[in-house]
Amino acid sequence: MNSMDLGFIVIAVLVSALLLMLGAFSRRFFHDRIYVGVTPGLTPVGGQAVREERVQPGPEYAGTVAVAFSPPRGLTPGLVGTIVDGVAEMRDITATIVDLARRGHVVIRAVDADSRRVDDPRKKARDWEVSYADSPPPGDPLEPFEKQLLRSLLGKGRTATRGPASVSSWAKHHREEVRQLRDHLYAQTVRRGWYVKDPRPRRGGCLPILGIVLVVLWCIAMLLTGFSWFKLAAAVLLIGSAIFARVKFRRREPRTALGTAVRIQALGFKQYLATAEAKQFSFEEAAGIFSRYLPYAIVFGVSAHWAKVFGEVLEAHGNEIGAGDAALMALDAMSQLSWFDAAGAGLDLLDIGDAFDGFDIGDAIDGIGDLADGVGDFISGLDFLDFG
């Protein structure tokens, strides 16, 4: 190993150690708040002043959660799904559509998305058509978010509807409207005091990407000074640690103590849906709660289990099924749908071509080699045994 190789190895180890520490300790930042002296999931009574502290040891509460047999009071499925993971996803929106169908505002019908696949059931593509119900239930007002969703999906007003809407086509061709719906959910979490600022995930903008680009350029320049296995090892170490830091370090908006309490309530309800067993329900009980809780099962990602439980109840009480239960069986099919997020944000790319105008790459490579050579000479010249 010559002095230049040694220099590159030392630089790679120092920079990698810094990047690995940044990634490893990133979970210590941006912790949620939680009430002190209050049972997790509950809030102070009657405006009682209660001390707050940061959640430990991780950024989110991960302690014991009491099972809840109903969702947090007054919260729609979309809001519940957003507070649980801090992300307004497509499944939060589609769970709202299912909830609107349960309440009688719209009708959902399964259709074949591709008629050419009808001959092979395993390849049959499923889609879902949504249309206004003939008459909405009286005394069931819509939330602003729900009104916005129906306007985007079906048009303004029942007389001006565009007719049945394909969910997949709507998500594909109305991405800006889907993004606005997600923005509405984020705004609601701030308005309700669950977050101080918009909680949408942040990846640090262009700086982390620029950092990885610089590491890659450094590695390329290092190898251009002359190939050696030591330089290749240094390049692999640098790039690997840069990717590790990029994946681990993601800025997040911490929940307030109130937001943590609501999240714990929601997790308690998720635990109930995820662990329910068919033997717990009579047919009448299952028929009453399955469709009501299905939208929440969708946002929690446990709809398959919830549908399985209901299917077992149906199997055990098949002779009790009447025509009025057809709607429940139709909603059961919704749990088989794999929803996708078609509203991903685009990337803002930097045009860095002008920054290298007149830049001599040969001089840069020579300079990098001189730097590594100097570091290697310095390390080689140290006498670690002579402290006198």
N, C-alpha and C positions, 0 to 999 in steps of 0.2 A: 504494500500500500504506500503510494507516494504522498507527499504533503497535500496536494490538491484533493486527492480522494479523501484523506483524513479531514480536511476542511469541510468538504461537502457533507460527510457523515455527521460531523459535529453540528453543523448548521441544521441539518435535517432532524437530528435528535432534539435540539433545543426548540425549534419551531413546532415539531410534532408534539413535544411535551406540553407546550403552551396550548395548542389546539385541543389536545386530549383533555387537559384540565378544564378548558372552557366548555367542552361538550359534557364532561362528567359532572360538573358543578352547575350546569344550566338549570337543573331541576330545583336548585335552591332559590331561584329567583321567581318572582311573580306568583307568590303563594296567595291562595284565597284567604279571606277573613272568616272567623267563626266566633259565635257568642261564647263567653266564658261563664260557667256555672249554670248553663241552660242545657237541658237534654237535647242532643243533636237532632235536628229536624223541627224543633219548636222555636218559637220567637218569644221575646220578652212580653210579659202580660201588662196591659194597661199603660204602655209608654214607659215602663220601668227602665231606668238607666242601667245598662249592663256593659261590662268591659268586653272589649274585643281583642283578639290576638290572631296571629298568623297560623294557618293550618300547618301542622307538622306530622310526619317528616316530609311528605311529598307536597306538591303544589295544590292538590285537591284532597278533600276529606276522604279517607279510606278506612275509617273505623267501622264499628258495628252499626248496622242499620235495622231499625225495627220494621217488621212487615206491615205494610199499609194495605187495606182491602179496598181502597178507592183512590182515585187520582187526587192530586192537590186541588182543593176546592176552587172552583171558578176558573181553572186554567184549561185552555184548549189543547188538543194533542200537539199542535205545532209549537206552542210555547213550552210545553213540557219537554219535548224533544230537544229544543234549543238550549234550555237551561241545564239539561243533563250533561251534554258534551260540549256546550259552548259554541256549537256550530249549527247554523240554519241550513239544513240539507234538503235535497229534493224529497226524501222520504217524509220529512216533516210537512211538506206541502201536500203530498199525495195522501198522507194520513188524514189531513184536513178534508180532502175530497171524500174519503171514505166516511168520515164523521158527518159530513153534510148529507151523504146518502142515507146514513143511519137515521138522521133526524128528519128525513123526508123532503129535503130541498132539491135533491137531484136523484137521478136514476143511473146506476152503473150497469153496463152490460159487457160481458166478455165476448170478444170477436177474434177471428183468425186474422193475424196481421199479414200472412202470406198464404194465399190459397194454393200455391204450388206445393206446399208442404203438407197438405191434408192427408196424403197417402201414407205418410210416416208420422205417427203420433209422437214419436220421440223428438222429431224436428219441428213440430208444429209451433209456430211463433204466435204468442198470445198478445193481444192488445186489449185496451179497455175503452169503451165509448161512454161518454158522460152526456146526459141531457137533463134539462129542467124537468122536475116532477110536474104532473098535471096541476096539482094544487099544493102549495106549501102548507106545512102545519101552522095553524094560528098560534100566536103567542110564543113564537120561537125567533126572537130577533137575531140578526146576524151581526157578528163583530165586524169592524172596519176591514180587517184582514180578509175575512171570508167574503165580504162584498167585492173587494178588489180581486180576489181569486176568481169569483164567478164571472166578473166582467171580462177578465182576461181570457177565461176558458170558453165562455158561452156567449159573450156579447152583453150589451146593456139592456136589461129588462127582458122579461119573458116574451114579449111580442116582437122584440128585435133580435132574438137569438139567432145565431148562425146555424142552428141545428146541432145534432150530436157531434161532440168533439172527441177526436182520438187523443188520448193522453200522451202517447209517444210523439205524435205529430206536433201537438201543442208545445211540449217541452223542447222539441227540436227547433221549431220555427218562431217561438216567442221567448227567446232566451233573455232578452232585455226585460221583459215583463216578469219572467221567473226571478231574475236578479232583483227586481224591485220588490217582489214578494219576500224574498229573503232579507232584504234591507228592512222591510217593515217588521219582521220578527226580531231582528237585532235591535231596532229602535224601541220595541216594546220591552225588551229586557232591561234597557237603560231607564225607560220611563217608569218601570215598576220598582226600580231601586235595586235590581239584582247585580248590576254592574255600574261602575262610575262612567265608563266610556264604552263605545262600541266594541263588543268582544270578538268580532270576526278574527280568525287566525291571521297572524302577520308573520311573514317569513323574513323580515328584515330588509325588504326592498332589494335593491341591486347590489348592495355592499357585499353580502355573502357570496353571491355569484361572481362578482368581480374578484373577491379574494381567491376563489377556486381557480378562476382564469389566470390570476397572477401566479399561483402555485404551479399550475400546469406549464405556463410559459417559462417559469424558473427551471422546472425539470427538463424541459426541452433544451433550453440554453445550456444547462449543466451537461446533458448528454452530448451536445454538439462540441463541447470543449475536448471531447475524446472519450470514447466509450470504455467503461470498466464495470465489472459486476458490483463494485462498491457504489458507484454512482447510480446504477440501476436500483440497488437496494434503497438508497437514499430517496430516489424518486418515488418508489412504491410506498415508502414510509410517509413521505410528505402528502401524497395524494390521498392515501388511505385515511390519515388523520384529519385532513381537510374535509373529506366527505363525512367522516364521523361527526365532526363539530357542526357541519351544516345540517345534518339530520337531527342531532340532539338539541341544538340551540334554536328554539323557536319562541319568539316573544308571544306571550299571552296576556290578556287582560284579566286580572284577578277578580273573582266574585266578591261582592260585599258579604257581610255576615248574613244579611237577609237572603241573598242569593244562594249561599251555602245551605241555609235552612230549607229553602224550597227544593234545592237539588236533592237533599237527603230525603225529603218527603217523596219525591218522584222515584228515587232509587228504592225506597221501601215498597212502593207500588209495583215497580219492575220486578222485585223479588217475588212478590205474590204471583204475578202473571207467569214468571219463569218457572215456578215450582208447583203450580196448581196441578191437581190430579183429578181425573174424571170422577173418582169415587166421592169427591167432596161435594158434588152437585147432583141434585135431582134434575130431571129434564126441565121442569118449570124454571128452576133457578138458572140453568145454563142458557135457556132460551131468552131469559131476561137480561143477562149480563154479557153474553158473548159478543154480540154486535156492538154493545155500548163500550166495551173495553178493547175491541179489536183495533181501533185507531191508535190507542196508546201502545198496544203490543207491537204495532208496526214501527213506531218511532223508537221503541226500546230494542228492536231487532229480535223479538221473541215471538213473532206472529206464527212461526211454524209450530212451536210448542203449543201455543194457545189454540191453534186450529186443530192440532192433534187431540188435545183434551176434549174439545167440543165434538170431534168426530167419534171419539170413544163413547161419549154420552149419547150421541145419535144412534150408534150401533147397539148400545145397551137398551135404548128405549125406542127402537125403530117403529114399534106398533103405535106409539103415541104421536108420531109426526102427522101433522095436518097440513092442509093447503096454506094456512097462514104462515107456516114456517119457511116457505120458499125463499123469502127475502133473506132470511138468516143463512140459508144454504148458499145463496148467491154471494153474499158477503164473505162467506168462508173461502171462496175461490180467490178473493183479493189477496189473501196471505201467501198465495203461490207466486205472486208477481215479483220479479226482481227489478226494483226501481233503480234508475240510474240518474246521476246528477248531470244534467245537460246544460247547466248554467255556470260552468267554470269560468273564472275570470281569465282574460288574455294576459300575456306577458308584455311588459313594457321593455323593449330591447334598446340598449344603448348603441348609438352609432359611434364607435370609437376609432373609426378609420382615420379621421383627421388628427387624432392625437398622436399618430405615428408618422405623420407627414415629415419627411426629412430625417427620419430616425435611422441610424446606421446599425443594423442588427449585428454586424460583425464586431463593431466596437463594444456593443453591449455584452456579447458573449465573452470577449476578451476581458472585459471588466469583471464579469461574474467569476471567470477563472482566476483572475488575480486576487479577488476577495477570498475565494476558497483556499487558494494557495497561502495567503497570508494567515488565515485562521489555522490552517494545518501547521505552518511553521511555528506559530505561537504555541499550539498545543504540544508539538514535538519538543519545543524548547523548555517546557516546564519540567522542573525536577521535583516531583511530588514527595520525595523522601528528604529533601533538604529544606528544612524550615528555619535554619539558623541564619 
